[in-house]
């Protein structure tokens, strides 16, 4: 069985595109900046796993979610994220039983391009140990570092194969506007591999000869990470420029791939 997947930052909209996505029968969608009200055609076709306190926290209506097509019979179970209070609606998790693979953790993430100083009010909601800053950061932590620490904690709590996809706001570069981003992103993604055992799926497919492929401007900010036991199962990563749809108007290009 081949399972079709996509990750996309929707920039708070794309209702028509979501309707088309449902008709195309994408099996698993890792979505960021999803609209607060999903179009009925999409909501009826998918089981949705997400952070459910947007009514209590109106500032967090910019939602991340995992959508699993009901006809795929994967029966997702929402996953409790240890640091959900800090991330609010920016991280979503689910557990599914993938054919030929078994129980697998899925995480859809959205890291804000924001430095988190030690006196930040955001840290009032952080639980557990602080992340370790990457060498180039010289002690400075960013939201993406907290996302990586959250992934680590989910990994430790479950000890299952894992797929993480979304808008990391990290790129290996080079980036014409900010060339130093390439060093930051390289350290970040190498840390995910060396410390968490998560390989960079698209880099594994694309590093020769072209390297990264842009998903936002001239940088690849959207990534798919997975545990090594899934290396042979994740194939066919493709950037869809402009979503390949007249209805897709986000500033991020989606990435599609298959699980075999």
C-alpha positions in Angstrom: 0.0 0.0 0.0 1.3 3.4 -0.9 0.3 6.3 1.4 0.4 9.8 -0.2 1.5 12.6 2.1 1.9 16.4 1.9 3.2 19.2 4.1 2.0 22.7 3.5 2.0 26.1 5.3 -1.4 27.5 4.3 -0.9 31.1 5.4 -4.2 31.1 7.2 -6.4 30.2 4.2 -6.5 28.1 1.0 -10.1 26.8 1.4 -10.5 26.0 -2.2 -7.2 24.2 -2.3 -8.1 22.1 0.7 -11.3 21.1 -1.1 -9.3 20.0 -4.1 -6.8 18.2 -1.7 -9.7 16.2 -0.3 -10.9 15.2 -3.8 -7.3 14.1 -4.7 -7.3 11.7 -1.7 -4.0 12.7 -0.2 -3.8 10.2 2.8 -1.9 12.3 5.4 -1.6 16.1 5.4 0.8 17.9 7.7 -0.6 21.4 7.7 0.6 24.7 9.3 -1.3 28.0 9.5 -4.5 26.2 8.7 -7.7 28.3 8.7 -9.6 28.3 12.0 -12.7 27.0 10.2 -11.8 24.2 7.8 -14.0 23.8 4.7 -16.7 21.2 5.2 -15.5 19.0 2.3 -12.1 18.7 3.9 -13.3 18.3 7.5 -15.8 15.5 6.4 -13.1 13.6 4.6 -10.3 13.7 7.2 -9.8 12.9 10.9 -8.1 15.9 12.4 -5.5 15.9 15.2 -4.5 19.3 16.7 -4.3 21.5 19.7 -7.8 22.2 20.8 -7.7 25.3 23.0 -7.9 28.0 20.3 -11.2 29.2 21.8 -9.5 29.8 25.1 -6.4 31.3 23.5 -7.6 33.4 20.6 -4.0 34.5 19.7 -3.3 30.9 18.7 -5.9 30.5 15.9 -3.0 30.1 13.4 -3.2 26.3 13.7 -1.0 23.3 12.9 -2.7 20.0 12.4 -2.4 16.5 11.1 -5.2 15.3 8.8 -5.6 11.6 8.0 -8.1 10.6 5.3 -10.8 8.5 6.7 -10.9 6.2 3.7 -7.3 5.2 4.3 -8.4 3.4 7.5 -5.3 4.5 9.4 -7.3 5.5 12.5 -5.1 8.2 14.0 -4.9 8.7 17.7 -4.2 12.2 18.9 -0.8 12.4 20.6 -0.3 14.4 23.8 2.7 16.7 23.2 4.7 17.1 26.5 5.2 20.9 25.9 1.9 21.7 24.3 1.3 24.6 26.6 4.3 26.4 25.3 3.7 25.6 21.6 -0.1 26.0 21.8 -1.5 25.3 18.3 1.9 25.3 16.5 2.6 21.6 17.1 0.3 18.7 16.5 0.9 15.0 17.0 -0.8 11.7 16.1 -0.1 8.0 16.3 -1.1 5.8 13.4 -0.6 2.1 12.4 1.0 2.2 9.0 0.7 -0.9 6.8 4.0 -2.8 6.7 5.6 -0.5 9.3 3.4 -0.6 12.4 2.7 2.1 15.0 4.3 5.4 13.9 4.4 8.8 15.5 3.5 11.8 13.2 4.3 15.4 14.1 3.3 18.5 12.2 5.3 21.5 13.3 5.6 25.2 12.7 8.6 27.0 14.2 8.3 30.8 14.5 11.4 32.7 13.1 11.8 34.2 16.6 14.6 34.5 19.1 13.6 33.4 22.6 15.6 35.3 25.2 15.9 33.9 28.7 13.5 36.5 30.0 10.9 35.9 27.3 7.3 35.6 28.6 6.9 32.6 26.3 9.1 30.6 28.7 6.5 30.8 31.5 4.8 28.0 29.7 7.8 25.9 28.9 8.2 22.7 31.0 11.3 20.6 31.4 14.9 21.3 30.5 16.0 24.1 28.3 17.3 23.2 24.8 21.0 23.5 24.0 21.9 26.3 21.7 23.8 25.3 18.5 27.4 26.5 18.4 26.9 29.3 15.9 24.1 30.8 18.1 26.6 31.5 20.9 24.0 30.7 23.6 21.0 32.3 21.9 17.9 30.0 21.5 15.3 30.3 18.8 11.8 28.9 18.7 13.0 26.2 16.3 15.3 25.0 19.1 12.3 24.5 21.4 10.5 22.7 18.7 13.5 20.3 18.4 13.5 19.7 22.1 9.8 18.9 22.0 10.4 16.4 19.2 13.2 14.8 21.4 10.7 14.5 24.3 8.0 12.9 22.2 10.7 10.5 20.8 11.8 9.5 24.3 8.3 9.0 25.5 7.2 6.7 22.7 10.2 4.9 21.2 8.5 4.4 17.9 9.2 5.2 14.2 8.6 8.9 13.7 7.9 11.3 10.8 8.1 15.1 11.5 7.1 17.5 8.8 6.4 21.2 8.5 7.7 24.7 8.4 10.9 24.7 10.5 12.0 28.2 9.4 15.5 26.7 9.1 17.5 26.2 5.8 20.9 24.8 4.9 21.2 27.6 2.5 22.7 29.4 0.8 20.2 32.2 1.1 20.8 35.3 -1.0 19.2 37.6 1.6 20.9 36.2 4.7 23.8 33.9 3.7 24.5 33.0 7.3 21.2 31.2 7.5 22.9 28.3 5.7 25.3 27.7 8.6 22.5 28.0 11.2 20.2 25.5 9.3 23.0 23.0 8.6 23.9 22.9 12.3 20.2 22.5 13.2 19.4 19.6 10.8 22.7 17.9 11.6 21.8 18.1 15.3 18.4 16.5 14.6 20.3 13.6 13.0 23.1 13.2 15.5 21.1 13.6 18.7 17.6 12.5 17.8 18.3 10.0 15.0 16.2 11.9 12.5 17.5 12.0 8.9 16.5 14.8 6.5 14.3 13.0 3.9 14.5 15.6 1.2 18.2 16.2 1.6 18.7 12.5 1.4 16.9 12.5 -2.0 18.1 15.9 -3.4 21.6 16.5 -2.1 23.1 15.3 -5.3 23.4 17.2 -7.5 21.1 20.1 -6.6 20.9 20.2 -2.8 17.9 21.9 -1.2 15.0 23.1 -3.2 13.3 26.4 -2.4 9.9 26.3 -0.6 9.9 30.0 0.5 11.7 32.6 -1.5 15.0 31.0 -2.4 15.3 28.9 0.8 14.0 25.5 1.8 12.3 26.3 5.1 10.0 23.3 5.0 11.4 19.8 5.8 10.6 16.2 6.4 12.5 14.4 9.1 12.2 10.7 9.9 13.8 8.0 12.0 16.4 5.7 10.3 14.0 2.7 10.3 11.8 4.6 7.8 14.6 5.5 5.4 13.6 3.0 2.7 9.9 3.7 3.1 9.8 7.5 2.4 10.2 8.2 -1.3 9.4 10.6 -4.1 9.7 14.0 -2.4 8.6 16.8 -4.7 8.1 20.5 -4.2 4.9 21.7 -5.8 5.6 25.2 -7.0 2.5 27.3 -6.3 0.9 24.1 -5.2 0.4 23.3 -8.9 -3.1 24.8 -8.3 -4.5 28.1 -9.4 -6.3 28.1 -6.0 -3.0 27.9 -3.9 -1.9 31.4 -2.8 0.4 30.7 0.2 4.0 32.1 0.4 5.3 28.5 1.0 5.4 25.7 -1.6 4.0 22.3 -0.4 6.1 19.2 -0.5 4.6 15.8 -1.4 6.0 12.3 -0.8 4.9 8.7 -0.4 5.2 6.1 2.3 5.6 2.6 0.8 
